[in-house]
Amino acid sequence: MAVIATGLFIHLTKGQHGTEGIETYAPFSDPVSGDQKCVRCGKAFDVEDARDEYNSEFGGDLDYDENYAGEVCADCAIPDSDGLINQGRAIFMMNGDEDYDDDFVRMYL
C-alpha cells in the first residue's frame, strides 16, 4: 500500500515544486451528486435519484456511495448487487452454511 501511495504522490508532484497544487487533488471527496453518465450502460441519470432508489431497495444494508460512488445508475447497480448477493448465497450453500438448492447454485455459480 505504501508503494502505491508513494507512486501516486510522485505522479501528482511530477513537474511541480514541493507540494504545490496537491491540495487540489481530492481522492476522498464528497459523494457525487447531480447528473452523471452511467459507466455501465451509458445512459444519463440523476445521482441523487439513483442513491435513493438503491438505498431504498436494500433497506440500508448496502450503501450506494460506498459501492458505486455515483458512477453507476440504479438500473445497473441494483441487479449487480443482487447478483453478487445471490452468488454469495450460492457459495454459502456449497459450504453447507445455508440450505442447499441445486437450481439456485447452478444459476449463480
C-alpha beads as a LAMMPS data file, in Angstrom:
LAMMPS data file: protein, C-alpha beads

109 atoms
108 bonds

1 atom types
1 bond types

-500.0 500.0 xlo xhi
-500.0 500.0 ylo yhi
-500.0 500.0 zlo zhi

Masses

1 110.0

Atoms # bond

1 1 1 0.000 0.000 0.000
2 1 1 2.851 2.375 0.810
3 1 1 4.321 1.758 -2.656
4 1 1 1.041 2.745 -4.311
5 1 1 0.713 5.865 -2.166
6 1 1 4.308 6.843 -2.912
7 1 1 3.785 6.320 -6.646
8 1 1 0.621 8.420 -6.536
9 1 1 2.455 11.191 -4.693
10 1 1 5.301 11.161 -7.218
11 1 1 2.827 11.199 -10.110
12 1 1 0.941 14.128 -8.628
13 1 1 4.049 16.199 -7.859
14 1 1 5.981 15.469 -11.043
15 1 1 6.986 18.777 -12.588
16 1 1 5.832 20.751 -9.540
17 1 1 7.842 22.293 -6.747
18 1 1 7.300 20.520 -3.428
19 1 1 3.626 20.001 -2.702
20 1 1 2.349 22.919 -4.780
21 1 1 -1.007 22.008 -6.319
22 1 1 -1.501 18.845 -4.266
23 1 1 -4.328 20.381 -2.255
24 1 1 -6.489 20.468 -5.384
25 1 1 -6.448 16.674 -5.630
26 1 1 -9.311 15.176 -3.594
27 1 1 -9.373 11.368 -3.801
28 1 1 -11.872 11.180 -0.937
29 1 1 -14.228 13.956 -1.918
30 1 1 -17.895 14.140 -1.067
31 1 1 -20.229 11.738 -2.883
32 1 1 -21.164 12.810 -6.391
33 1 1 -24.498 14.497 -6.889
34 1 1 -26.376 15.766 -9.919
35 1 1 -26.461 14.339 -13.422
36 1 1 -23.961 11.692 -14.384
37 1 1 -23.447 9.217 -17.233
38 1 1 -23.543 5.554 -16.176
39 1 1 -20.219 3.802 -16.785
40 1 1 -22.047 0.512 -17.371
41 1 1 -24.905 1.348 -19.758
42 1 1 -24.012 4.882 -20.807
43 1 1 -27.367 6.472 -20.026
44 1 1 -27.617 9.795 -18.196
45 1 1 -29.002 9.554 -14.676
46 1 1 -29.503 11.674 -11.592
47 1 1 -27.144 10.524 -8.852
48 1 1 -29.485 11.566 -6.034
49 1 1 -32.319 9.523 -7.547
50 1 1 -30.019 6.509 -8.052
51 1 1 -28.761 6.813 -4.470
52 1 1 -32.306 6.974 -3.070
53 1 1 -33.563 4.081 -5.206
54 1 1 -30.559 1.856 -4.434
55 1 1 -30.517 2.569 -0.697
56 1 1 -34.282 2.042 -0.522
57 1 1 -34.013 -1.275 -2.402
58 1 1 -31.507 -2.655 0.090
59 1 1 -33.040 -1.073 3.183
60 1 1 -29.772 0.412 4.348
61 1 1 -27.914 -2.919 4.317
62 1 1 -25.834 -1.690 1.354
63 1 1 -24.767 1.871 0.601
64 1 1 -24.825 3.278 -2.930
65 1 1 -21.956 5.710 -2.394
66 1 1 -19.776 3.044 -0.836
67 1 1 -20.336 0.598 -3.687
68 1 1 -20.875 2.744 -6.792
69 1 1 -19.838 6.311 -5.881
70 1 1 -22.136 7.995 -8.400
71 1 1 -20.706 6.163 -11.409
72 1 1 -23.489 3.622 -11.992
73 1 1 -27.227 4.199 -12.415
74 1 1 -29.707 2.395 -10.174
75 1 1 -30.902 0.275 -13.113
76 1 1 -27.397 -1.231 -13.330
77 1 1 -26.362 -1.059 -9.661
78 1 1 -29.362 -2.882 -8.190
79 1 1 -29.164 -6.029 -10.370
80 1 1 -25.371 -6.017 -9.989
81 1 1 -25.642 -6.060 -6.195
82 1 1 -28.469 -8.618 -6.308
83 1 1 -26.272 -10.882 -8.423
84 1 1 -23.354 -10.557 -6.016
85 1 1 -25.610 -11.271 -3.029
86 1 1 -27.038 -14.352 -4.746
87 1 1 -23.566 -15.535 -5.716
88 1 1 -22.568 -15.254 -2.062
89 1 1 -25.638 -17.229 -1.015
90 1 1 -24.753 -19.938 -3.554
91 1 1 -21.266 -20.162 -2.055
92 1 1 -22.798 -20.483 1.413
93 1 1 -24.961 -23.307 0.067
94 1 1 -21.913 -25.061 -1.357
95 1 1 -20.162 -24.722 2.003
96 1 1 -23.174 -26.067 3.902
97 1 1 -23.815 -22.763 5.672
98 1 1 -27.257 -22.414 4.084
99 1 1 -29.854 -24.963 2.911
100 1 1 -28.713 -26.280 -0.462
101 1 1 -30.777 -25.521 -3.577
102 1 1 -29.223 -27.097 -6.673
103 1 1 -31.107 -24.869 -9.154
104 1 1 -30.069 -21.744 -7.261
105 1 1 -26.414 -22.827 -7.122
106 1 1 -26.368 -23.642 -10.842
107 1 1 -27.894 -20.245 -11.639
108 1 1 -25.462 -18.158 -9.609
109 1 1 -22.203 -20.117 -9.743

Bonds

1 1 1 2
2 1 2 3
3 1 3 4
4 1 4 5
5 1 5 6
6 1 6 7
7 1 7 8
8 1 8 9
9 1 9 10
10 1 10 11
11 1 11 12
12 1 12 13
13 1 13 14
14 1 14 15
15 1 15 16
16 1 16 17
17 1 17 18
18 1 18 19
19 1 19 20
20 1 20 21
21 1 21 22
22 1 22 23
23 1 23 24
24 1 24 25
25 1 25 26
26 1 26 27
27 1 27 28
28 1 28 29
29 1 29 30
30 1 30 31
31 1 31 32
32 1 32 33
33 1 33 34
34 1 34 35
35 1 35 36
36 1 36 37
37 1 37 38
38 1 38 39
39 1 39 40
40 1 40 41
41 1 41 42
42 1 42 43
43 1 43 44
44 1 44 45
45 1 45 46
46 1 46 47
47 1 47 48
48 1 48 49
49 1 49 50
50 1 50 51
51 1 51 52
52 1 52 53
53 1 53 54
54 1 54 55
55 1 55 56
56 1 56 57
57 1 57 58
58 1 58 59
59 1 59 60
60 1 60 61
61 1 61 62
62 1 62 63
63 1 63 64
64 1 64 65
65 1 65 66
66 1 66 67
67 1 67 68
68 1 68 69
69 1 69 70
70 1 70 71
71 1 71 72
72 1 72 73
73 1 73 74
74 1 74 75
75 1 75 76
76 1 76 77
77 1 77 78
78 1 78 79
79 1 79 80
80 1 80 81
81 1 81 82
82 1 82 83
83 1 83 84
84 1 84 85
85 1 85 86
86 1 86 87
87 1 87 88
88 1 88 89
89 1 89 90
90 1 90 91
91 1 91 92
92 1 92 93
93 1 93 94
94 1 94 95
95 1 95 96
96 1 96 97
97 1 97 98
98 1 98 99
99 1 99 100
100 1 100 101
101 1 101 102
102 1 102 103
103 1 103 104
104 1 104 105
105 1 105 106
106 1 106 107
107 1 107 108
108 1 108 109
